[in-house]
């Protein structure tokens, strides 16, 4: 992740960029986390969470395909996944989960 809200997927063995995705300047990324089974990628921006399908090692036309998008009433400050990757835990600014 960069200051310009670009998300890069990098192959650590070959040190090459596999995919790049731009979230836009209006959506400041707060947290980003892969699911334990590496199928999904959760990205939080202010009061919104976007869940993408995780890109594979091969290049594709649309590497970060949107799976779900949720908008909440409060700012998201924490993101975590269940061990089985079926649920996402979000901590909000008003201390609710």
Number of C-alpha atoms within 10 A of each C-alpha: 15 9 9 14 17 14 18 14 18 14 12 8 6 7 8 10 13 16 20 14 14 14 15 11 11 10 15 14 22 18 17 18 15 18 21 15 12 13 13 22 21 22 20 25 19 20 17 18 23 16 22 19 18 20 19 14 13 8 11 11 7 11 19 21 14 14 13 11 13 10 14 11 10 15 18 24 17 15 19 18 19 11 11 9 15 11 11 15 11 18 16 18 15 10 10 9 11
